[in-house]
Amino acid sequence: MAIHQSKAQKETVGRVMHEFKHGELKTSRGKKVKNPKQAIAIGLHEAGASKYESKEKNRQNLKRTKARERRGATEKDRSERGSGREATRSQLYEEAKRRNIAGRSKMNKHELERALH
């Protein structure tokens, strides 16, 4: 019997599998995940689509994961920012210029970060 996933769940599983493919997925203990079946299990757990958890626990897992994604606290977000280094205001300004964000010249670093995310 196939379990149907919502769009949000599919996106979360896709993100986790992307992290696995690029060697960025880690266990809760910080070890790199090398087994594709373990990566799938982590993705289903984070997406709240695990058949081994209750409906309530699955709802909580999806809610927590989506909050992490909004905050930009996933490995994918960290790697996009550049090896854990924080972007400078000039780097953010150049990205805003590339994306043609209005009012970028008057924005400070924090405002540029918010505009870009």
Backbone as XML, in Angstrom:
<?xml version="1.0"?>
<chain id="A" units="angstrom">
  <residue number="1" name="MET">
    <atom name="N" x="0.839" y="-1.178" z="0.000"/>
    <atom name="CA" x="0.000" y="0.000" z="0.000"/>
    <atom name="C" x="0.887" y="1.246" z="0.000"/>
  </residue>
  <residue number="2" name="ALA">
    <atom name="N" x="0.751" y="2.082" z="-0.998"/>
    <atom name="CA" x="1.573" y="3.281" z="-1.116"/>
    <atom name="C" x="1.013" y="4.399" z="-0.240"/>
  </residue>
  <residue number="3" name="ILE">
    <atom name="N" x="1.912" y="5.121" z="0.366"/>
    <atom name="CA" x="1.516" y="6.263" z="1.180"/>
    <atom name="C" x="1.639" y="7.507" z="0.306"/>
  </residue>
  <residue number="4" name="HIS">
    <atom name="N" x="0.584" y="8.312" z="0.252"/>
    <atom name="CA" x="0.601" y="9.531" z="-0.546"/>
    <atom name="C" x="1.202" y="10.651" z="0.278"/>
  </residue>
  <residue number="5" name="GLN">
    <atom name="N" x="2.069" y="11.423" z="-0.360"/>
    <atom name="CA" x="2.733" y="12.519" z="0.326"/>
    <atom name="C" x="2.222" y="13.846" z="-0.197"/>
  </residue>
  <residue number="6" name="SER">
    <atom name="N" x="2.193" y="14.826" z="0.699"/>
    <atom name="CA" x="1.813" y="16.173" z="0.297"/>
    <atom name="C" x="2.983" y="16.811" z="-0.449"/>
  </residue>
  <residue number="7" name="LYS">
    <atom name="N" x="2.738" y="17.960" z="-1.063"/>
    <atom name="CA" x="3.788" y="18.666" z="-1.786"/>
    <atom name="C" x="4.930" y="19.038" z="-0.843"/>
  </residue>
  <residue number="8" name="ALA">
    <atom name="N" x="4.590" y="19.503" z="0.368"/>
    <atom name="CA" x="5.619" y="19.883" z="1.346"/>
    <atom name="C" x="6.474" y="18.689" z="1.735"/>
  </residue>
  <residue number="9" name="GLN">
    <atom name="N" x="5.847" y="17.531" z="1.879"/>
    <atom name="CA" x="6.597" y="16.327" z="2.234"/>
    <atom name="C" x="7.533" y="15.910" z="1.101"/>
  </residue>
  <residue number="10" name="LYS">
    <atom name="N" x="7.040" y="15.990" z="-0.143"/>
    <atom name="CA" x="7.877" y="15.635" z="-1.291"/>
    <atom name="C" x="9.083" y="16.565" z="-1.394"/>
  </residue>
  <residue number="11" name="GLU">
    <atom name="N" x="8.866" y="17.856" z="-1.144"/>
    <atom name="CA" x="9.964" y="18.822" z="-1.199"/>
    <atom name="C" x="11.016" y="18.513" z="-0.136"/>
  </residue>
  <residue number="12" name="THR">
    <atom name="N" x="10.564" y="18.155" z="1.060"/>
    <atom name="CA" x="11.486" y="17.850" z="2.148"/>
    <atom name="C" x="12.299" y="16.600" z="1.837"/>
  </residue>
  <residue number="13" name="VAL">
    <atom name="N" x="11.645" y="15.554" z="1.365"/>
    <atom name="CA" x="12.358" y="14.328" z="1.005"/>
    <atom name="C" x="13.345" y="14.627" z="-0.125"/>
  </residue>
  <residue number="14" name="GLY">
    <atom name="N" x="12.940" y="15.437" z="-1.081"/>
    <atom name="CA" x="13.830" y="15.826" z="-2.185"/>
    <atom name="C" x="15.056" y="16.567" z="-1.692"/>
  </residue>
  <residue number="15" name="ARG">
    <atom name="N" x="14.869" y="17.494" z="-0.743"/>
    <atom name="CA" x="15.991" y="18.249" z="-0.186"/>
    <atom name="C" x="16.959" y="17.316" z="0.542"/>
  </residue>
  <residue number="16" name="VAL">
    <atom name="N" x="16.408" y="16.400" z="1.341"/>
    <atom name="CA" x="17.258" y="15.471" z="2.093"/>
    <atom name="C" x="18.051" y="14.586" z="1.133"/>
  </residue>
  <residue number="17" name="MET">
    <atom name="N" x="17.415" y="14.098" z="0.087"/>
    <atom name="CA" x="18.120" y="13.241" z="-0.873"/>
    <atom name="C" x="19.176" y="14.043" z="-1.643"/>
  </residue>
  <residue number="18" name="HIS">
    <atom name="N" x="18.915" y="15.316" z="-1.886"/>
    <atom name="CA" x="19.903" y="16.186" z="-2.524"/>
    <atom name="C" x="21.129" y="16.319" z="-1.617"/>
  </residue>
  <residue number="19" name="GLU">
    <atom name="N" x="20.876" y="16.545" z="-0.322"/>
    <atom name="CA" x="21.979" y="16.642" z="0.638"/>
    <atom name="C" x="22.784" y="15.335" z="0.656"/>
  </residue>
  <residue number="20" name="PHE">
    <atom name="N" x="22.084" y="14.204" z="0.616"/>
    <atom name="CA" x="22.770" y="12.905" z="0.616"/>
    <atom name="C" x="23.642" y="12.768" z="-0.632"/>
  </residue>
  <residue number="21" name="LYS">
    <atom name="N" x="23.082" y="13.108" z="-1.767"/>
    <atom name="CA" x="23.801" y="12.978" z="-3.036"/>
    <atom name="C" x="25.089" y="13.794" z="-3.047"/>
  </residue>
  <residue number="22" name="HIS">
    <atom name="N" x="25.056" y="14.957" z="-2.396"/>
    <atom name="CA" x="26.217" y="15.843" z="-2.379"/>
    <atom name="C" x="27.093" y="15.651" z="-1.139"/>
  </residue>
  <residue number="23" name="GLY">
    <atom name="N" x="26.803" y="14.610" z="-0.354"/>
    <atom name="CA" x="27.635" y="14.286" z="0.795"/>
    <atom name="C" x="27.482" y="15.230" z="1.971"/>
  </residue>
  <residue number="24" name="GLU">
    <atom name="N" x="26.344" y="15.918" z="2.072"/>
    <atom name="CA" x="26.129" y="16.896" z="3.135"/>
    <atom name="C" x="25.221" y="16.381" z="4.240"/>
  </residue>
  <residue number="25" name="LEU">
    <atom name="N" x="24.562" y="15.250" z="4.020"/>
    <atom name="CA" x="23.601" y="14.729" z="4.998"/>
    <atom name="C" x="24.338" y="14.066" z="6.147"/>
  </residue>
  <residue number="26" name="LYS">
    <atom name="N" x="23.953" y="14.459" z="7.368"/>
    <atom name="CA" x="24.594" y="13.911" z="8.555"/>
    <atom name="C" x="23.541" y="13.346" z="9.488"/>
  </residue>
  <residue number="27" name="THR">
    <atom name="N" x="23.957" y="12.386" z="10.314"/>
    <atom name="CA" x="23.066" y="11.830" z="11.324"/>
    <atom name="C" x="22.972" y="12.820" z="12.478"/>
  </residue>
  <residue number="28" name="SER">
    <atom name="N" x="22.124" y="12.494" z="13.447"/>
    <atom name="CA" x="21.986" y="13.382" z="14.601"/>
    <atom name="C" x="23.281" y="13.456" z="15.412"/>
  </residue>
  <residue number="29" name="ARG">
    <atom name="N" x="24.134" y="12.456" z="15.262"/>
    <atom name="CA" x="25.423" y="12.443" z="15.967"/>
    <atom name="C" x="26.527" y="13.124" z="15.171"/>
  </residue>
  <residue number="30" name="GLY">
    <atom name="N" x="26.207" y="13.608" z="13.990"/>
    <atom name="CA" x="27.180" y="14.344" z="13.197"/>
    <atom name="C" x="27.976" y="13.520" z="12.210"/>
  </residue>
  <residue number="31" name="LYS">
    <atom name="N" x="27.689" y="12.221" z="12.112"/>
    <atom name="CA" x="28.409" y="11.380" z="11.156"/>
    <atom name="C" x="27.753" y="11.490" z="9.779"/>
  </residue>
  <residue number="32" name="LYS">
    <atom name="N" x="28.582" y="11.434" z="8.748"/>
    <atom name="CA" x="28.094" y="11.528" z="7.376"/>
    <atom name="C" x="27.305" y="10.272" z="7.007"/>
  </residue>
  <residue number="33" name="VAL">
    <atom name="N" x="26.150" y="10.449" z="6.382"/>
    <atom name="CA" x="25.314" y="9.325" z="5.960"/>
    <atom name="C" x="25.856" y="8.783" z="4.639"/>
  </residue>
  <residue number="34" name="LYS">
    <atom name="N" x="26.134" y="7.481" z="4.602"/>
    <atom name="CA" x="26.680" y="6.848" z="3.398"/>
    <atom name="C" x="25.718" y="5.831" z="2.795"/>
  </residue>
  <residue number="35" name="ASN">
    <atom name="N" x="24.719" y="5.427" z="3.556"/>
    <atom name="CA" x="23.781" y="4.406" z="3.110"/>
    <atom name="C" x="22.517" y="5.067" z="2.541"/>
  </residue>
  <residue number="36" name="PRO">
    <atom name="N" x="22.166" y="4.789" z="1.272"/>
    <atom name="CA" x="20.983" y="5.426" z="0.680"/>
    <atom name="C" x="19.684" y="5.081" z="1.414"/>
  </residue>
  <residue number="37" name="LYS">
    <atom name="N" x="19.590" y="3.881" z="1.974"/>
    <atom name="CA" x="18.379" y="3.516" z="2.711"/>
    <atom name="C" x="18.246" y="4.347" z="3.975"/>
  </residue>
  <residue number="38" name="GLN">
    <atom name="N" x="19.373" y="4.649" z="4.618"/>
    <atom name="CA" x="19.340" y="5.497" z="5.803"/>
    <atom name="C" x="18.923" y="6.909" z="5.410"/>
  </residue>
  <residue number="39" name="ALA">
    <atom name="N" x="19.391" y="7.386" z="4.269"/>
    <atom name="CA" x="19.026" y="8.719" z="3.794"/>
    <atom name="C" x="17.522" y="8.797" z="3.532"/>
  </residue>
  <residue number="40" name="ILE">
    <atom name="N" x="16.965" y="7.746" z="2.945"/>
    <atom name="CA" x="15.519" y="7.715" z="2.690"/>
    <atom name="C" x="14.762" y="7.740" z="4.009"/>
  </residue>
  <residue number="41" name="ALA">
    <atom name="N" x="15.219" y="6.962" z="4.983"/>
    <atom name="CA" x="14.560" y="6.934" z="6.297"/>
    <atom name="C" x="14.608" y="8.299" z="6.960"/>
  </residue>
  <residue number="42" name="ILE">
    <atom name="N" x="15.740" y="8.991" z="6.864"/>
    <atom name="CA" x="15.856" y="10.332" z="7.440"/>
    <atom name="C" x="14.906" y="11.287" z="6.726"/>
  </residue>
  <residue number="43" name="GLY">
    <atom name="N" x="14.853" y="11.194" z="5.393"/>
    <atom name="CA" x="13.959" y="12.061" z="4.623"/>
    <atom name="C" x="12.506" y="11.855" z="4.993"/>
  </residue>
  <residue number="44" name="LEU">
    <atom name="N" x="12.075" y="10.610" z="5.102"/>
    <atom name="CA" x="10.683" y="10.327" z="5.470"/>
    <atom name="C" x="10.394" y="10.787" z="6.895"/>
  </residue>
  <residue number="45" name="HIS">
    <atom name="N" x="11.355" y="10.623" z="7.787"/>
    <atom name="CA" x="11.173" y="11.072" z="9.170"/>
    <atom name="C" x="11.006" y="12.586" z="9.217"/>
  </residue>
  <residue number="46" name="GLU">
    <atom name="N" x="11.918" y="13.322" z="8.545"/>
    <atom name="CA" x="11.843" y="14.783" z="8.545"/>
    <atom name="C" x="10.576" y="15.284" z="7.861"/>
  </residue>
  <residue number="47" name="ALA">
    <atom name="N" x="10.109" y="14.550" z="6.851"/>
    <atom name="CA" x="8.924" y="14.968" z="6.107"/>
    <atom name="C" x="7.630" y="14.603" z="6.813"/>
  </residue>
  <residue number="48" name="GLY">
    <atom name="N" x="7.736" y="13.838" z="7.893"/>
    <atom name="CA" x="6.516" y="13.423" z="8.590"/>
    <atom name="C" x="5.745" y="12.397" z="7.796"/>
  </residue>
  <residue number="49" name="ALA">
    <atom name="N" x="6.449" y="11.525" z="7.084"/>
    <atom name="CA" x="5.799" y="10.519" z="6.258"/>
    <atom name="C" x="6.236" y="9.110" z="6.650"/>
  </residue>
  <residue number="50" name="SER">
    <atom name="N" x="6.768" y="8.964" z="7.851"/>
    <atom name="CA" x="7.245" y="7.665" z="8.292"/>
    <atom name="C" x="6.083" y="6.766" z="8.689"/>
  </residue>
  <residue number="51" name="LYS">
    <atom name="N" x="6.127" y="5.500" z="8.274"/>
    <atom name="CA" x="5.056" y="4.583" z="8.652"/>
    <atom name="C" x="5.271" y="4.029" z="10.055"/>
  </residue>
  <residue number="52" name="TYR">
    <atom name="N" x="6.410" y="4.340" z="10.648"/>
    <atom name="CA" x="6.729" y="3.832" z="11.974"/>
    <atom name="C" x="6.393" y="4.825" z="13.099"/>
  </residue>
  <residue number="53" name="GLU">
    <atom name="N" x="5.835" y="5.961" z="12.742"/>
    <atom name="CA" x="5.488" y="6.979" z="13.737"/>
    <atom name="C" x="3.990" y="7.236" z="13.698"/>
  </residue>
  <residue number="54" name="SER">
    <atom name="N" x="3.471" y="7.757" z="14.793"/>
    <atom name="CA" x="2.046" y="8.086" z="14.847"/>
    <atom name="C" x="1.764" y="9.303" z="13.969"/>
  </residue>
  <residue number="55" name="LYS">
    <atom name="N" x="0.494" y="9.526" z="13.657"/>
    <atom name="CA" x="0.124" y="10.680" z="12.836"/>
    <atom name="C" x="0.522" y="11.986" z="13.520"/>
  </residue>
  <residue number="56" name="GLU">
    <atom name="N" x="0.317" y="12.043" z="14.832"/>
    <atom name="CA" x="0.655" y="13.257" z="15.584"/>
    <atom name="C" x="2.164" y="13.515" z="15.547"/>
  </residue>
  <residue number="57" name="LYS">
    <atom name="N" x="2.959" y="12.471" z="15.749"/>
    <atom name="CA" x="4.418" y="12.613" z="15.726"/>
    <atom name="C" x="4.887" y="13.027" z="14.331"/>
  </residue>
  <residue number="58" name="ASN">
    <atom name="N" x="4.278" y="12.451" z="13.291"/>
    <atom name="CA" x="4.612" y="12.841" z="11.920"/>
    <atom name="C" x="4.296" y="14.307" z="11.670"/>
  </residue>
  <residue number="59" name="ARG">
    <atom name="N" x="3.146" y="14.771" z="12.171"/>
    <atom name="CA" x="2.779" y="16.187" z="12.023"/>
    <atom name="C" x="3.810" y="17.089" z="12.700"/>
  </residue>
  <residue number="60" name="GLN">
    <atom name="N" x="4.234" y="16.711" z="13.895"/>
    <atom name="CA" x="5.234" y="17.488" z="14.637"/>
    <atom name="C" x="6.571" y="17.511" z="13.885"/>
  </residue>
  <residue number="61" name="ASN">
    <atom name="N" x="6.970" y="16.368" z="13.331"/>
    <atom name="CA" x="8.233" y="16.297" z="12.592"/>
    <atom name="C" x="8.213" y="17.206" z="11.378"/>
  </residue>
  <residue number="62" name="LEU">
    <atom name="N" x="7.118" y="17.190" z="10.615"/>
    <atom name="CA" x="7.016" y="18.041" z="9.435"/>
    <atom name="C" x="7.020" y="19.516" z="9.833"/>
  </residue>
  <residue number="63" name="LYS">
    <atom name="N" x="6.298" y="19.851" z="10.888"/>
    <atom name="CA" x="6.237" y="21.236" z="11.359"/>
    <atom name="C" x="7.626" y="21.734" z="11.767"/>
  </residue>
  <residue number="64" name="ARG">
    <atom name="N" x="8.365" y="20.905" z="12.509"/>
    <atom name="CA" x="9.712" y="21.262" z="12.951"/>
    <atom name="C" x="10.652" y="21.423" z="11.753"/>
  </residue>
  <residue number="65" name="THR">
    <atom name="N" x="10.561" y="20.516" z="10.789"/>
    <atom name="CA" x="11.426" y="20.573" z="9.615"/>
    <atom name="C" x="11.143" y="21.819" z="8.786"/>
  </residue>
  <residue number="66" name="LYS">
    <atom name="N" x="9.871" y="22.139" z="8.579"/>
    <atom name="CA" x="9.520" y="23.322" z="7.790"/>
    <atom name="C" x="10.002" y="24.595" z="8.486"/>
  </residue>
  <residue number="67" name="ALA">
    <atom name="N" x="9.944" y="24.620" z="9.814"/>
    <atom name="CA" x="10.458" y="25.776" z="10.558"/>
    <atom name="C" x="11.967" y="25.910" z="10.351"/>
  </residue>
  <residue number="68" name="ARG">
    <atom name="N" x="12.691" y="24.786" z="10.373"/>
    <atom name="CA" x="14.133" y="24.796" z="10.124"/>
    <atom name="C" x="14.434" y="25.293" z="8.718"/>
  </residue>
  <residue number="69" name="GLU">
    <atom name="N" x="13.634" y="24.866" z="7.745"/>
    <atom name="CA" x="13.854" y="25.287" z="6.363"/>
    <atom name="C" x="13.603" y="26.790" z="6.209"/>
  </residue>
  <residue number="70" name="ARG">
    <atom name="N" x="12.577" y="27.297" z="6.885"/>
    <atom name="CA" x="12.306" y="28.742" z="6.823"/>
    <atom name="C" x="13.444" y="29.553" z="7.434"/>
  </residue>
  <residue number="71" name="ARG">
    <atom name="N" x="14.024" y="29.039" z="8.513"/>
    <atom name="CA" x="15.140" y="29.721" z="9.181"/>
    <atom name="C" x="16.432" y="29.594" z="8.385"/>
  </residue>
  <residue number="72" name="GLY">
    <atom name="N" x="16.469" y="28.661" z="7.463"/>
    <atom name="CA" x="17.696" y="28.420" z="6.704"/>
    <atom name="C" x="18.701" y="27.614" z="7.498"/>
  </residue>
  <residue number="73" name="ALA">
    <atom name="N" x="18.221" y="26.700" z="8.331"/>
    <atom name="CA" x="19.100" y="25.928" z="9.203"/>
    <atom name="C" x="19.384" y="24.529" z="8.674"/>
  </residue>
  <residue number="74" name="THR">
    <atom name="N" x="19.179" y="24.298" z="7.391"/>
    <atom name="CA" x="19.470" y="22.977" z="6.827"/>
    <atom name="C" x="20.873" y="22.979" z="6.240"/>
  </residue>
  <residue number="75" name="GLU">
    <atom name="N" x="21.438" y="21.813" z="6.027"/>
    <atom name="CA" x="22.784" y="21.705" z="5.459"/>
    <atom name="C" x="22.849" y="22.345" z="4.080"/>
  </residue>
  <residue number="76" name="LYS">
    <atom name="N" x="21.793" y="22.188" z="3.300"/>
    <atom name="CA" x="21.768" y="22.756" z="1.959"/>
    <atom name="C" x="21.911" y="24.278" z="2.019"/>
  </residue>
  <residue number="77" name="ASP">
    <atom name="N" x="21.201" y="24.905" z="2.961"/>
    <atom name="CA" x="21.289" y="26.356" z="3.116"/>
    <atom name="C" x="22.681" y="26.778" z="3.568"/>
  </residue>
  <residue number="78" name="ARG">
    <atom name="N" x="23.259" y="26.005" z="4.486"/>
    <atom name="CA" x="24.598" y="26.338" z="4.980"/>
    <atom name="C" x="25.630" y="26.248" z="3.869"/>
  </residue>
  <residue number="79" name="SER">
    <atom name="N" x="25.536" y="25.215" z="3.035"/>
    <atom name="CA" x="26.527" y="25.053" z="1.972"/>
    <atom name="C" x="26.350" y="26.119" z="0.891"/>
  </residue>
  <residue number="80" name="GLU">
    <atom name="N" x="25.134" y="26.569" z="0.663"/>
    <atom name="CA" x="24.903" y="27.620" z="-0.330"/>
    <atom name="C" x="25.506" y="28.942" z="0.116"/>
  </residue>
  <residue number="81" name="ARG">
    <atom name="N" x="25.587" y="29.161" z="1.430"/>
    <atom name="CA" x="26.167" y="30.396" z="1.948"/>
    <atom name="C" x="27.678" y="30.406" z="1.822"/>
  </residue>
  <residue number="82" name="GLY">
    <atom name="N" x="28.260" y="29.248" z="1.530"/>
    <atom name="CA" x="29.687" y="29.214" z="1.258"/>
    <atom name="C" x="30.541" y="28.681" z="2.384"/>
  </residue>
  <residue number="83" name="SER">
    <atom name="N" x="30.579" y="27.397" z="2.534"/>
    <atom name="CA" x="31.482" y="26.705" z="3.457"/>
    <atom name="C" x="31.391" y="27.197" z="4.892"/>
  </residue>
  <residue number="84" name="GLY">
    <atom name="N" x="30.206" y="27.572" z="5.334"/>
    <atom name="CA" x="30.039" y="28.005" z="6.712"/>
    <atom name="C" x="30.445" y="29.447" z="6.947"/>
  </residue>
  <residue number="85" name="ARG">
    <atom name="N" x="31.055" y="30.100" z="5.949"/>
    <atom name="CA" x="31.441" y="31.500" z="6.098"/>
    <atom name="C" x="30.232" y="32.381" z="5.868"/>
  </residue>
  <residue number="86" name="GLU">
    <atom name="N" x="30.184" y="33.461" z="6.604"/>
    <atom name="CA" x="29.080" y="34.400" z="6.452"/>
    <atom name="C" x="29.408" y="35.369" z="5.320"/>
  </residue>
  <residue number="87" name="ALA">
    <atom name="N" x="28.418" y="35.698" z="4.523"/>
    <atom name="CA" x="28.621" y="36.599" z="3.398"/>
    <atom name="C" x="28.821" y="38.033" z="3.896"/>
  </residue>
  <residue number="88" name="THR">
    <atom name="N" x="29.652" y="38.796" z="3.201"/>
    <atom name="CA" x="29.853" y="40.195" z="3.553"/>
    <atom name="C" x="28.741" y="41.031" z="2.951"/>
  </residue>
  <residue number="89" name="ARG">
    <atom name="N" x="28.636" y="42.285" z="3.393"/>
    <atom name="CA" x="27.597" y="43.155" z="2.865"/>
    <atom name="C" x="27.804" y="43.356" z="1.363"/>
  </residue>
  <residue number="90" name="SER">
    <atom name="N" x="29.049" y="43.502" z="0.938"/>
    <atom name="CA" x="29.306" y="43.730" z="-0.488"/>
    <atom name="C" x="28.907" y="42.511" z="-1.328"/>
  </residue>
  <residue number="91" name="GLN">
    <atom name="N" x="29.118" y="41.305" z="-0.791"/>
    <atom name="CA" x="28.687" y="40.098" z="-1.512"/>
    <atom name="C" x="27.170" y="40.062" z="-1.609"/>
  </residue>
  <residue number="92" name="LEU">
    <atom name="N" x="26.496" y="40.398" z="-0.504"/>
    <atom name="CA" x="25.027" y="40.432" z="-0.513"/>
    <atom name="C" x="24.523" y="41.505" z="-1.471"/>
  </residue>
  <residue number="93" name="TYR">
    <atom name="N" x="25.198" y="42.660" z="-1.482"/>
    <atom name="CA" x="24.806" y="43.746" z="-2.374"/>
    <atom name="C" x="24.932" y="43.318" z="-3.835"/>
  </residue>
  <residue number="94" name="GLU">
    <atom name="N" x="26.024" y="42.628" z="-4.177"/>
    <atom name="CA" x="26.212" y="42.159" z="-5.552"/>
    <atom name="C" x="25.115" y="41.175" z="-5.960"/>
  </residue>
  <residue number="95" name="GLU">
    <atom name="N" x="24.739" y="40.293" z="-5.038"/>
    <atom name="CA" x="23.658" y="39.343" z="-5.324"/>
    <atom name="C" x="22.334" y="40.086" z="-5.512"/>
  </residue>
  <residue number="96" name="ALA">
    <atom name="N" x="22.086" y="41.082" z="-4.669"/>
    <atom name="CA" x="20.856" y="41.888" z="-4.791"/>
    <atom name="C" x="20.849" y="42.649" z="-6.114"/>
  </residue>
  <residue number="97" name="LYS">
    <atom name="N" x="22.010" y="43.132" z="-6.518"/>
    <atom name="CA" x="22.129" y="43.839" z="-7.792"/>
    <atom name="C" x="21.820" y="42.896" z="-8.950"/>
  </residue>
  <residue number="98" name="ARG">
    <atom name="N" x="22.359" y="41.664" z="-8.846"/>
    <atom name="CA" x="22.113" y="40.662" z="-9.889"/>
    <atom name="C" x="20.636" y="40.325" z="-9.998"/>
  </residue>
  <residue number="99" name="ARG">
    <atom name="N" x="19.953" y="40.280" z="-8.824"/>
    <atom name="CA" x="18.522" y="39.969" z="-8.807"/>
    <atom name="C" x="17.642" y="41.200" z="-9.016"/>
  </residue>
  <residue number="100" name="ASN">
    <atom name="N" x="18.272" y="42.361" z="-9.149"/>
    <atom name="CA" x="17.567" y="43.617" z="-9.405"/>
    <atom name="C" x="16.567" y="43.956" z="-8.287"/>
  </residue>
  <residue number="101" name="ILE">
    <atom name="N" x="17.008" y="43.896" z="-7.041"/>
    <atom name="CA" x="16.162" y="44.216" z="-5.890"/>
    <atom name="C" x="16.181" y="45.723" z="-5.674"/>
  </residue>
  <residue number="102" name="ALA">
    <atom name="N" x="14.990" y="46.316" z="-5.662"/>
    <atom name="CA" x="14.860" y="47.769" z="-5.521"/>
    <atom name="C" x="15.269" y="48.228" z="-4.120"/>
  </residue>
  <residue number="103" name="GLY">
    <atom name="N" x="15.924" y="49.384" z="-4.032"/>
    <atom name="CA" x="16.310" y="49.975" z="-2.757"/>
    <atom name="C" x="17.523" y="49.338" z="-2.116"/>
  </residue>
  <residue number="104" name="ARG">
    <atom name="N" x="18.250" y="48.535" z="-2.866"/>
    <atom name="CA" x="19.374" y="47.784" z="-2.285"/>
    <atom name="C" x="20.506" y="48.684" z="-1.798"/>
  </residue>
  <residue number="105" name="SER">
    <atom name="N" x="20.695" y="49.838" z="-2.424"/>
    <atom name="CA" x="21.823" y="50.695" z="-2.046"/>
    <atom name="C" x="21.662" y="51.297" z="-0.654"/>
  </residue>
  <residue number="106" name="LYS">
    <atom name="N" x="20.419" y="51.422" z="-0.186"/>
    <atom name="CA" x="20.170" y="52.002" z="1.132"/>
    <atom name="C" x="20.047" y="50.938" z="2.223"/>
  </residue>
  <residue number="107" name="MET">
    <atom name="N" x="20.128" y="49.652" z="1.849"/>
    <atom name="CA" x="19.943" y="48.575" z="2.822"/>
    <atom name="C" x="21.246" y="48.260" z="3.550"/>
  </residue>
  <residue number="108" name="ASN">
    <atom name="N" x="21.112" y="47.913" z="4.830"/>
    <atom name="CA" x="22.273" y="47.418" z="5.563"/>
    <atom name="C" x="22.376" y="45.905" z="5.336"/>
  </residue>
  <residue number="109" name="LYS">
    <atom name="N" x="23.374" y="45.285" z="5.958"/>
    <atom name="CA" x="23.621" y="43.859" z="5.732"/>
    <atom name="C" x="22.405" y="42.997" z="6.095"/>
  </residue>
  <residue number="110" name="HIS">
    <atom name="N" x="21.823" y="43.274" z="7.261"/>
    <atom name="CA" x="20.664" y="42.483" z="7.722"/>
    <atom name="C" x="19.486" y="42.623" z="6.756"/>
  </residue>
  <residue number="111" name="GLU">
    <atom name="N" x="19.232" y="43.846" z="6.306"/>
    <atom name="CA" x="18.121" y="44.070" z="5.363"/>
    <atom name="C" x="18.386" y="43.392" z="4.016"/>
  </residue>
  <residue number="112" name="LEU">
    <atom name="N" x="19.627" y="43.397" z="3.570"/>
    <atom name="CA" x="19.961" y="42.698" z="2.320"/>
    <atom name="C" x="19.734" y="41.190" z="2.473"/>
  </residue>
  <residue number="113" name="GLU">
    <atom name="N" x="20.135" y="40.624" z="3.625"/>
    <atom name="CA" x="19.912" y="39.200" z="3.854"/>
    <atom name="C" x="18.430" y="38.872" z="3.800"/>
  </residue>
  <residue number="114" name="ARG">
    <atom name="N" x="17.609" y="39.693" z="4.444"/>
    <atom name="CA" x="16.164" y="39.455" z="4.447"/>
    <atom name="C" x="15.570" y="39.579" z="3.061"/>
  </residue>
  <residue number="115" name="ALA">
    <atom name="N" x="16.023" y="40.551" z="2.297"/>
    <atom name="CA" x="15.513" y="40.751" z="0.937"/>
    <atom name="C" x="15.885" y="39.585" z="0.011"/>
  </residue>
  <residue number="116" name="LEU">
    <atom name="N" x="17.052" y="39.016" z="0.248"/>
    <atom name="CA" x="17.511" y="37.922" z="-0.599"/>
    <atom name="C" x="16.866" y="36.595" z="-0.237"/>
  </residue>
  <residue number="117" name="HIS">
    <atom name="N" x="16.356" y="36.465" z="0.996"/>
    <atom name="CA" x="15.741" y="35.202" z="1.411"/>
    <atom name="C" x="14.279" y="35.352" z="1.465"/>
  </residue>
</chain>
